[in-house]
Amino acid sequence: MLFAERGEMKKLINRFRELNNHRQRVAHGLWVPETEGGYVSYTARTSLKGASYKRQADALEKLAEEALSLRNDLSVELTGIGIYFQDVDDH
């Protein structure tokens, strides 16, 4: 294995799982984009507990950044080489 510690890969997998929890809410929730910065109502089928989330536009930006970071970190762990993304301000 190229990655130094199995613990690091386990941490990455846990981050992927957490990100997937957000993906489920984003993909399967009921959206009202004009209300409160993007409002979503979601019921997890594993717990059947409903929840509502406000200001999701900001949250989506943070989740997108986490997805890019996670992709880069996984690449570093597997290959030793990161995938670097051009920042919008670098044009």
N, CA, C and O atoms as a Tinker XYZ file with bonds, in Angstrom:
   364  protein
     1  N      0.833000   -1.187000    0.000000    73     2
     2  CA     0.000000    0.000000    0.000000    64     1     3
     3  C      0.874000    1.246000    0.000000    63     2     4     5
     4  O      1.883000    1.317000    0.703000    81     3
     5  N      0.475000    2.215000   -0.791000    73     3     6
     6  CA     1.247000    3.444000   -0.868000    64     5     7
     7  C      0.999000    4.367000    0.310000    63     6     8     9
     8  O      1.890000    5.118000    0.707000    81     7
     9  N     -0.197000    4.324000    0.872000    73     7    10
    10  CA    -0.470000    5.254000    1.955000    64     9    11
    11  C      0.194000    4.755000    3.233000    63    10    12    13
    12  O      0.237000    3.559000    3.520000    81    11
    13  N      0.701000    5.709000    3.977000    73    11    14
    14  CA     1.543000    5.411000    5.129000    64    13    15
    15  C      0.800000    4.655000    6.220000    63    14    16    17
    16  O      1.331000    3.694000    6.778000    81    15
    17  N     -0.389000    5.066000    6.523000    73    15    18
    18  CA    -1.115000    4.457000    7.627000    64    17    19
    19  C     -2.528000    4.098000    7.191000    63    18    20    21
    20  O     -3.193000    4.871000    6.501000    81    19
    21  N     -2.968000    2.942000    7.592000    73    19    22
    22  CA    -4.344000    2.548000    7.300000    64    21    23
    23  C     -5.326000    3.501000    7.985000    63    22    24    25
    24  O     -6.428000    3.721000    7.483000    81    23
    25  N     -4.938000    4.056000    9.104000    73    23    26
    26  CA    -5.793000    4.993000    9.822000    64    25    27
    27  C     -6.149000    6.206000    8.982000    63    26    28    29
    28  O     -7.259000    6.729000    9.081000    81    27
    29  N     -5.218000    6.653000    8.159000    73    27    30
    30  CA    -5.489000    7.801000    7.291000    64    29    31
    31  C     -6.555000    7.457000    6.254000    63    30    32    33
    32  O     -7.435000    8.270000    5.972000    81    31
    33  N     -6.478000    6.260000    5.691000    73    31    34
    34  CA    -7.486000    5.856000    4.706000    64    33    35
    35  C     -8.847000    5.715000    5.382000    63    34    36    37
    36  O     -9.870000    6.070000    4.797000    81    35
    37  N     -8.862000    5.210000    6.587000    73    35    38
    38  CA   -10.129000    5.079000    7.319000    64    37    39
    39  C    -10.746000    6.459000    7.558000    63    38    40    41
    40  O    -11.961000    6.623000    7.447000    81    39
    41  N     -9.921000    7.441000    7.883000    73    39    42
    42  CA   -10.418000    8.805000    8.072000    64    41    43
    43  C    -11.019000    9.352000    6.784000    63    42    44    45
    44  O    -12.062000   10.004000    6.804000    81    43
    45  N    -10.350000    9.079000    5.657000    73    43    46
    46  CA   -10.870000    9.537000    4.371000    64    45    47
    47  C    -12.216000    8.886000    4.064000    63    46    48    49
    48  O    -13.141000    9.558000    3.607000    81    47
    49  N    -12.329000    7.594000    4.310000    73    47    50
    50  CA   -13.589000    6.895000    4.064000    64    49    51
    51  C    -14.698000    7.483000    4.922000    63    50    52    53
    52  O    -15.823000    7.655000    4.451000    81    51
    53  N    -14.392000    7.789000    6.172000    73    51    54
    54  CA   -15.394000    8.410000    7.052000    64    53    55
    55  C    -15.809000    9.780000    6.539000    63    54    56    57
    56  O    -16.977000   10.154000    6.644000    81    55
    57  N    -14.858000   10.536000    5.981000    73    55    58
    58  CA   -15.198000   11.835000    5.394000    64    57    59
    59  C    -16.104000   11.654000    4.183000    63    58    60    61
    60  O    -17.036000   12.434000    3.986000    81    59
    61  N    -15.838000   10.625000    3.366000    73    59    62
    62  CA   -16.707000   10.336000    2.221000    64    61    63
    63  C    -18.114000    9.991000    2.696000    63    62    64    65
    64  O    -19.094000   10.448000    2.108000    81    63
    65  N    -18.220000    9.204000    3.735000    73    63    66
    66  CA   -19.539000    8.829000    4.261000    64    65    67
    67  C    -20.304000   10.045000    4.767000    63    66    68    69
    68  O    -21.505000   10.173000    4.530000    81    67
    69  N    -19.617000   10.923000    5.452000    73    67    70
    70  CA   -20.256000   12.145000    5.956000    64    69    71
    71  C    -20.728000   13.019000    4.790000    63    70    72    73
    72  O    -21.831000   13.565000    4.814000    81    71
    73  N    -19.877000   13.140000    3.777000    73    71    74
    74  CA   -20.250000   13.918000    2.607000    64    73    75
    75  C    -21.458000   13.287000    1.906000    63    74    76    77
    76  O    -22.320000   14.003000    1.397000    81    75
    77  N    -21.523000   11.965000    1.879000    73    75    78
    78  CA   -22.657000   11.284000    1.277000    64    77    79
    79  C    -23.956000   11.574000    2.035000    63    78    80    81
    80  O    -25.017000   11.676000    1.419000    81    79
    81  N    -23.887000   11.706000    3.343000    73    79    82
    82  CA   -25.083000   12.078000    4.114000    64    81    83
    83  C    -25.627000   13.423000    3.642000    63    82    84    85
    84  O    -26.838000   13.599000    3.514000    81    83
    85  N    -24.737000   14.356000    3.389000    73    83    86
    86  CA   -25.160000   15.659000    2.876000    64    85    87
    87  C    -25.690000   15.517000    1.449000    63    86    88    89
    88  O    -26.681000   16.155000    1.092000    81    87
    89  N    -25.040000   14.689000    0.635000    73    87    90
    90  CA   -25.483000   14.473000   -0.741000    64    89    91
    91  C    -26.917000   13.953000   -0.777000    63    90    92    93
    92  O    -27.718000   14.376000   -1.610000    81    91
    93  N    -27.234000   13.039000    0.125000    73    91    94
    94  CA   -28.591000   12.500000    0.165000    64    93    95
    95  C    -29.604000   13.595000    0.471000    63    94    96    97
    96  O    -30.663000   13.657000   -0.154000    81    95
    97  N    -29.285000   14.448000    1.421000    73    95    98
    98  CA   -30.177000   15.559000    1.773000    64    97    99
    99  C    -30.347000   16.509000    0.600000    63    98   100   101
   100  O    -31.457000   16.953000    0.307000    81    99
   101  N    -29.242000   16.820000   -0.069000    73    99   102
   102  CA   -29.282000   17.746000   -1.197000    64   101   103
   103  C    -30.043000   17.138000   -2.374000    63   102   104   105
   104  O    -30.865000   17.810000   -2.997000    81   103
   105  N    -29.773000   15.882000   -2.675000    73   103   106
   106  CA   -30.364000   15.243000   -3.853000    64   105   107
   107  C    -31.813000   14.838000   -3.653000    63   106   108   109
   108  O    -32.596000   14.860000   -4.602000    81   107
   109  N    -32.181000   14.469000   -2.438000    73   107   110
   110  CA   -33.512000   13.904000   -2.211000    64   109   111
   111  C    -34.432000   14.780000   -1.366000    63   110   112   113
   112  O    -35.570000   14.401000   -1.088000    81   111
   113  N    -33.947000   15.941000   -0.960000    73   111   114
   114  CA   -34.766000   16.831000   -0.156000    64   113   115
   115  C    -35.731000   17.650000   -0.990000    63   114   116   117
   116  O    -35.586000   17.740000   -2.209000    81   115
   117  N    -36.697000   18.236000   -0.347000    73   115   118
   118  CA   -37.663000   19.139000   -0.982000    64   117   119
   119  C    -37.101000   20.552000   -0.871000    63   118   120   121
   120  O    -36.938000   21.080000    0.229000    81   119
   121  N    -36.808000   21.155000   -2.011000    73   119   122
   122  CA   -36.156000   22.453000   -2.051000    64   121   123
   123  C    -37.139000   23.596000   -2.279000    63   122   124   125
   124  O    -38.082000   23.489000   -3.064000    81   123
   125  N    -36.885000   24.703000   -1.560000    73   123   126
   126  CA   -37.576000   25.973000   -1.796000    64   125   127
   127  C    -36.457000   27.006000   -1.931000    63   126   128   129
   128  O    -36.066000   27.624000   -0.940000    81   127
   129  N    -35.936000   27.201000   -3.146000    73   127   130
   130  CA   -34.744000   28.026000   -3.321000    64   129   131
   131  C    -34.936000   29.506000   -3.018000    63   130   132   133
   132  O    -33.969000   30.187000   -2.678000    81   131
   133  N    -36.158000   30.024000   -3.131000    73   131   134
   134  CA   -36.391000   31.454000   -2.921000    64   133   135
   135  C    -36.516000   31.818000   -1.447000    63   134   136   137
   136  O    -36.564000   33.004000   -1.118000    81   135
   137  N    -36.568000   30.849000   -0.564000    73   135   138
   138  CA   -36.817000   31.114000    0.850000    64   137   139
   139  C    -35.556000   30.918000    1.679000    63   138   140   141
   140  O    -34.883000   29.893000    1.574000    81   139
   141  N    -35.246000   31.911000    2.504000    73   139   142
   142  CA   -34.195000   31.831000    3.521000    64   141   143
   143  C    -32.866000   31.324000    2.983000    63   142   144   145
   144  O    -32.227000   30.476000    3.606000    81   143
   145  N    -32.443000   31.839000    1.827000    73   143   146
   146  CA   -31.150000   31.459000    1.279000    64   145   147
   147  C    -31.090000   30.037000    0.774000    63   146   148   149
   148  O    -30.016000   29.437000    0.723000    81   147
   149  N    -32.210000   29.503000    0.409000    73   147   150
   150  CA   -32.278000   28.115000   -0.036000    64   149   151
   151  C    -32.668000   27.223000    1.123000    63   150   152   153
   152  O    -31.842000   26.907000    1.979000    81   151
   153  N    -33.901000   26.824000    1.152000    73   151   154
   154  CA   -34.460000   26.037000    2.257000    64   153   155
   155  C    -34.718000   24.627000    1.748000    63   154   156   157
   156  O    -35.255000   24.451000    0.654000    81   155
   157  N    -34.342000   23.628000    2.529000    73   155   158
   158  CA   -34.595000   22.246000    2.135000    64   157   159
   159  C    -35.147000   21.466000    3.332000    63   158   160   161
   160  O    -34.692000   21.613000    4.467000    81   159
   161  N    -36.133000   20.644000    3.033000    73   159   162
   162  CA   -36.735000   19.759000    4.031000    64   161   163
   163  C    -36.396000   18.333000    3.616000    63   162   164   165
   164  O    -36.580000   17.965000    2.456000    81   163
   165  N    -35.905000   17.531000    4.550000    73   163   166
   166  CA   -35.444000   16.189000    4.216000    64   165   167
   167  C    -35.778000   15.218000    5.342000    63   166   168   169
   168  O    -35.639000   15.544000    6.521000    81   167
   169  N    -36.217000   14.031000    4.965000    73   167   170
   170  CA   -36.464000   12.952000    5.923000    64   169   171
   171  C    -35.563000   11.788000    5.548000    63   170   172   173
   172  O    -35.678000   11.230000    4.457000    81   171
   173  N    -34.673000   11.426000    6.453000    73   171   174
   174  CA   -33.768000   10.299000    6.220000    64   173   175
   175  C    -34.559000    8.999000    6.314000    63   174   176   177
   176  O    -35.312000    8.788000    7.265000    81   175
   177  N    -34.384000    8.149000    5.340000    73   175   178
   178  CA   -35.164000    6.910000    5.364000    64   177   179
   179  C    -34.641000    5.922000    6.401000    63   178   180   181
   180  O    -35.355000    4.995000    6.782000    81   179
   181  N    -33.404000    6.106000    6.865000    73   179   182
   182  CA   -32.878000    5.206000    7.891000    64   181   183
   183  C    -33.482000    5.477000    9.265000    63   182   184   185
   184  O    -33.671000    4.557000   10.061000    81   183
   185  N    -33.785000    6.754000    9.537000    73   183   186
   186  CA   -34.322000    7.107000   10.853000    64   185   187
   187  C    -35.768000    7.592000   10.797000    63   186   188   189
   188  O    -36.455000    7.613000   11.819000    81   187
   189  N    -36.234000    7.983000    9.612000    73   187   190
   190  CA   -37.567000    8.559000    9.399000    64   189   191
   191  C    -37.796000    9.824000   10.218000    63   190   192   193
   192  O    -38.932000   10.176000   10.534000    81   191
   193  N    -36.712000   10.495000   10.555000    73   191   194
   194  CA   -36.799000   11.776000   11.260000    64   193   195
   195  C    -36.623000   12.891000   10.247000    63   194   196   197
   196  O    -35.645000   12.931000    9.502000    81   195
   197  N    -37.587000   13.791000   10.237000    73   195   198
   198  CA   -37.530000   14.922000    9.327000    64   197   199
   199  C    -36.723000   16.057000    9.907000    63   198   200   201
   200  O    -36.641000   16.218000   11.125000    81   199
   201  N    -36.125000   16.844000    9.029000    73   199   202
   202  CA   -35.364000   18.019000    9.445000    64   201   203
   203  C    -35.461000   19.073000    8.350000    63   202   204   205
   204  O    -35.672000   18.754000    7.180000    81   203
   205  N    -35.305000   20.323000    8.742000    73   203   206
   206  CA   -35.318000   21.437000    7.809000    64   205   207
   207  C    -33.992000   22.179000    7.922000    63   206   208   209
   208  O    -33.422000   22.310000    9.005000    81   207
   209  N    -33.518000   22.657000    6.782000    73   207   210
   210  CA   -32.229000   23.336000    6.735000    64   209   211
   211  C    -32.389000   24.654000    5.999000    63   210   212   213
   212  O    -33.009000   24.706000    4.937000    81   211
   213  N    -31.828000   25.724000    6.564000    73   211   214
   214  CA   -31.878000   27.056000    5.966000    64   213   215
   215  C    -30.504000   27.409000    5.404000    63   214   216   217
   216  O    -29.505000   26.764000    5.723000    81   215
   217  N    -30.470000   28.439000    4.567000    73   215   218
   218  CA   -29.228000   28.963000    3.987000    64   217   219
   219  C    -28.388000   27.871000    3.320000    63   218   220   221
   220  O    -27.186000   27.755000    3.556000    81   219
   221  N    -29.045000   27.089000    2.496000    73   219   222
   222  CA   -28.364000   25.972000    1.849000    64   221   223
   223  C    -27.449000   26.395000    0.703000    63   222   224   225
   224  O    -26.551000   25.640000    0.333000    81   223
   225  N    -27.650000   27.564000    0.142000    73   223   226
   226  CA   -26.752000   28.028000   -0.914000    64   225   227
   227  C    -25.328000   28.133000   -0.374000    63   226   228   229
   228  O    -24.386000   27.682000   -1.025000    81   227
   229  N    -25.164000   28.714000    0.789000    73   227   230
   230  CA   -23.841000   28.810000    1.421000    64   229   231
   231  C    -23.311000   27.432000    1.782000    63   230   232   233
   232  O    -22.126000   27.151000    1.601000    81   231
   233  N    -24.180000   26.577000    2.290000    73   231   234
   234  CA   -23.765000   25.239000    2.691000    64   233   235
   235  C    -23.292000   24.432000    1.487000    63   234   236   237
   236  O    -22.338000   23.661000    1.597000    81   235
   237  N    -23.949000   24.601000    0.337000    73   235   238
   238  CA   -23.549000   23.869000   -0.863000    64   237   239
   239  C    -22.156000   24.264000   -1.332000    63   238   240   241
   240  O    -21.394000   23.418000   -1.799000    81   239
   241  N    -21.821000   25.544000   -1.210000    73   239   242
   242  CA   -20.482000   25.992000   -1.580000    64   241   243
   243  C    -19.429000   25.326000   -0.694000    63   242   244   245
   244  O    -18.393000   24.881000   -1.189000    81   243
   245  N    -19.683000   25.256000    0.588000    73   243   246
   246  CA   -18.745000   24.615000    1.519000    64   245   247
   247  C    -18.629000   23.115000    1.237000    63   246   248   249
   248  O    -17.535000   22.553000    1.296000    81   247
   249  N    -19.752000   22.470000    0.931000    73   247   250
   250  CA   -19.727000   21.040000    0.626000    64   249   251
   251  C    -18.967000   20.767000   -0.674000    63   250   252   253
   252  O    -18.271000   19.758000   -0.784000    81   251
   253  N    -19.096000   21.657000   -1.652000    73   251   254
   254  CA   -18.348000   21.499000   -2.899000    64   253   255
   255  C    -16.850000   21.615000   -2.639000    63   254   256   257
   256  O    -16.059000   20.859000   -3.203000    81   255
   257  N    -16.467000   22.546000   -1.802000    73   255   258
   258  CA   -15.056000   22.685000   -1.438000    64   257   259
   259  C    -14.558000   21.441000   -0.705000    63   258   260   261
   260  O    -13.440000   20.987000   -0.947000    81   259
   261  N    -15.368000   20.891000    0.179000    73   259   262
   262  CA   -15.000000   19.671000    0.888000    64   261   263
   263  C    -14.842000   18.508000   -0.084000    63   262   264   265
   264  O    -13.923000   17.703000    0.071000    81   263
   265  N    -15.721000   18.401000   -1.087000    73   263   266
   266  CA   -15.629000   17.329000   -2.079000    64   265   267
   267  C    -14.322000   17.432000   -2.862000    63   266   268   269
   268  O    -13.662000   16.418000   -3.090000    81   267
   269  N    -13.941000   18.638000   -3.275000    73   267   270
   270  CA   -12.677000   18.825000   -3.996000    64   269   271
   271  C    -11.482000   18.481000   -3.107000    63   270   272   273
   272  O    -10.537000   17.826000   -3.548000    81   271
   273  N    -11.533000   18.923000   -1.871000    73   271   274
   274  CA   -10.457000   18.622000   -0.932000    64   273   275
   275  C    -10.337000   17.122000   -0.697000    63   274   276   277
   276  O     -9.236000   16.572000   -0.665000    81   275
   277  N    -11.463000   16.482000   -0.536000    73   275   278
   278  CA   -11.489000   15.044000   -0.298000    64   277   279
   279  C    -10.946000   14.279000   -1.502000    63   278   280   281
   280  O    -10.199000   13.313000   -1.346000    81   279
   281  N    -11.319000   14.707000   -2.683000    73   279   282
   282  CA   -10.810000   14.063000   -3.903000    64   281   283
   283  C     -9.290000   14.195000   -3.981000    63   282   284   285
   284  O     -8.599000   13.234000   -4.319000    81   283
   285  N     -8.777000   15.366000   -3.673000    73   283   286
   286  CA    -7.336000   15.590000   -3.687000    64   285   287
   287  C     -6.647000   14.728000   -2.630000    63   286   288   289
   288  O     -5.631000   14.095000   -2.917000    81   287
   289  N     -7.183000   14.697000   -1.425000    73   287   290
   290  CA    -6.582000   13.919000   -0.342000    64   289   291
   291  C     -6.561000   12.429000   -0.666000    63   290   292   293
   292  O     -5.594000   11.738000   -0.347000    81   291
   293  N     -7.623000   11.932000   -1.299000    73   291   294
   294  CA    -7.657000   10.530000   -1.688000    64   293   295
   295  C     -6.584000   10.244000   -2.739000    63   294   296   297
   296  O     -5.902000    9.221000   -2.669000    81   295
   297  N     -6.437000   11.134000   -3.699000    73   295   298
   298  CA    -5.411000   10.963000   -4.716000    64   297   299
   299  C     -4.017000   10.928000   -4.093000    63   298   300   301
   300  O     -3.179000   10.113000   -4.479000    81   299
   301  N     -3.777000   11.801000   -3.147000    73   299   302
   302  CA    -2.475000   11.822000   -2.460000    64   301   303
   303  C     -2.240000   10.502000   -1.741000    63   302   304   305
   304  O     -1.142000    9.949000   -1.812000    81   303
   305  N     -3.243000    9.993000   -1.055000    73   303   306
   306  CA    -3.094000    8.743000   -0.316000    64   305   307
   307  C     -2.866000    7.552000   -1.241000    63   306   308   309
   308  O     -2.075000    6.664000   -0.924000    81   307
   309  N     -3.553000    7.528000   -2.378000    73   307   310
   310  CA    -3.449000    6.379000   -3.276000    64   309   311
   311  C     -2.223000    6.423000   -4.176000    63   310   312   313
   312  O     -1.598000    5.391000   -4.422000    81   311
   313  N     -1.874000    7.605000   -4.668000    73   311   314
   314  CA    -0.811000    7.708000   -5.668000    64   313   315
   315  C      0.390000    8.520000   -5.219000    63   314   316   317
   316  O      1.454000    8.455000   -5.835000    81   315
   317  N      0.227000    9.279000   -4.155000    73   315   318
   318  CA     1.299000   10.169000   -3.733000    64   317   319
   319  C      1.285000   11.491000   -4.487000    63   318   320   321
   320  O      2.126000   12.359000   -4.249000    81   319
   321  N      0.323000   11.642000   -5.402000    73   319   322
   322  CA     0.226000   12.858000   -6.217000    64   321   323
   323  C     -1.171000   13.436000   -6.044000    63   322   324   325
   324  O     -2.164000   12.726000   -6.200000    81   323
   325  N     -1.247000   14.699000   -5.728000    73   323   326
   326  CA    -2.540000   15.345000   -5.565000    64   325   327
   327  C     -3.115000   15.799000   -6.892000    63   326   328   329
   328  O     -2.409000   15.902000   -7.895000    81   327
   329  N     -4.387000   16.064000   -6.877000    73   327   330
   330  CA    -5.069000   16.653000   -8.019000    64   329   331
   331  C     -5.316000   18.106000   -7.625000    63   330   332   333
   332  O     -6.099000   18.385000   -6.718000    81   331
   333  N     -4.661000   19.006000   -8.294000    73   331   334
   334  CA    -4.769000   20.401000   -7.899000    64   333   335
   335  C     -5.752000   21.128000   -8.798000    63   334   336   337
   336  O     -5.778000   20.900000  -10.008000    81   335
   337  N     -6.541000   21.981000   -8.226000    73   335   338
   338  CA    -7.575000   22.698000   -8.943000    64   337   339
   339  C     -7.212000   24.149000   -9.035000    63   338   340   341
   340  O     -6.715000   24.751000   -8.084000    81   339
   341  N     -7.472000   24.715000  -10.220000    73   339   342
   342  CA    -7.211000   26.125000  -10.429000    64   341   343
   343  C     -8.254000   26.934000   -9.694000    63   342   344   345
   344  O     -9.451000   26.682000   -9.831000    81   343
   345  N     -7.816000   27.890000   -8.925000    73   343   346
   346  CA    -8.720000   28.762000   -8.209000    64   345   347
   347  C     -9.330000   29.763000   -9.195000    63   346   348   349
   348  O     -8.684000   30.170000  -10.161000    81   347
   349  N    -10.556000   30.143000   -8.942000    73   347   350
   350  CA   -11.270000   31.076000   -9.819000    64   349   351
   351  C    -10.501000   32.387000   -9.960000    63   350   352   353
   352  O    -10.528000   33.002000  -11.026000    81   351
   353  N     -9.816000   32.826000   -8.905000    73   351   354
   354  CA    -9.091000   34.093000   -8.931000    64   353   355
   355  C     -7.769000   33.995000   -9.696000    63   354   356   357
   356  O     -7.125000   35.021000   -9.912000    81   355
   357  N     -7.342000   32.795000  -10.115000    73   355   358
   358  CA    -6.043000   32.617000  -10.770000    64   357   359
   359  C     -6.086000   32.817000  -12.272000    63   358   360   361
   360  O     -5.089000   32.542000  -12.940000    81   359
   361  N     -7.203000   33.287000  -12.841000    73   359   362
   362  CA    -7.307000   33.435000  -14.297000    64   361   363
   363  C     -6.400000   34.519000  -14.792000    63   362   364
   364  O     -6.354000   34.786000  -15.992000    81   363
